[in-house]
Amino acid sequence: MKHFLLFCFFNASLFLSAQIVINPNPVDINSGILTITYGSQGDYSLFDPMGDPNLLLYTGLQTDADPLTWDYHDDFSDTNTFVVFNFDTTLNAYVAQIDVAGRMYQEEPSLNVVNLPANTVVNDWYFIIATTDLSRQSADLKGSDYGWQAATLSNKIANKDLGVKAVKNVLLFSKKEFYEIELYDLTGRLVLKINRRMEEDYLEILTMQPKTFYIIKISGLQGQQVFKHYFL
């Protein structure tokens, strides 16, 4: 069943934008990693955290003509797929980082977990602020109220097979060339980023934790490969 939006009938304004800030701005599906900040001016009227330093973001994408549904979204039954939204004492605000295009989503109506296909038109990005136990949550929030713009996912970041495989905490490469290697947890949080020319055919990643799912993004001369890996 598609996730239906809960509409709040008010106009987007500078008041709203002051509460939530998305960088870069304007932003679209090809913008890479986004930083989302909430409450930097001490205004938590969209959602009162009640002093809880640990919140979550549930996210989704509207990609068809129906603005009332999320066609790709996180798994609401599994908070491990949500984005971590924790309080940053330095910035005095809640902060999250997310690669919207690089994440894996449940696709409607099959609910299969997939990467977002290349050439997908993403009209809007939606999110909900929630407590970690899901006992409280905000209304549905629209990215377009905070600078999100409709765009088509570029072919340049389409998923390709670069011949990279993962075995436990080791990446195996079929070609010796320059790669950008990014390791994400299931919330979309960037865990590790490496830029290097591979002179060996393997790379051990010591930051991987056993019994944990990761999303691995490899960018090379021939394109980009994104895959999900479970480190036993």
Secondary structure as UniProt FT lines:
FT   STRAND          3..4
FT   HELIX           14..19
FT   STRAND          20..23
FT   TURN            29..30
FT   STRAND          33..38
FT   TURN            40..41
FT   TURN            50..51
FT   STRAND          54..62
FT   TURN            67..68
FT   STRAND          69..70
FT   STRAND          72..73
FT   TURN            76..77
FT   HELIX           79..81
FT   STRAND          83..88
FT   TURN            89..92
FT   STRAND          93..99
FT   TURN            100..102
FT   STRAND          104..107
FT   TURN            108..111
FT   STRAND          112..115
FT   TURN            118..119
FT   STRAND          121..122
FT   STRAND          124..131
FT   TURN            132..133
FT   STRAND          141..142
FT   HELIX           143..146
FT   STRAND          151..152
FT   HELIX           155..157
FT   STRAND          165..167
FT   TURN            168..169
FT   STRAND          170..172
FT   STRAND          178..184
FT   TURN            186..187
FT   STRAND          190..197
FT   STRAND          202..204
FT   TURN            206..207
FT   STRAND          212..220
FT   TURN            221..222
FT   STRAND          223..231
//
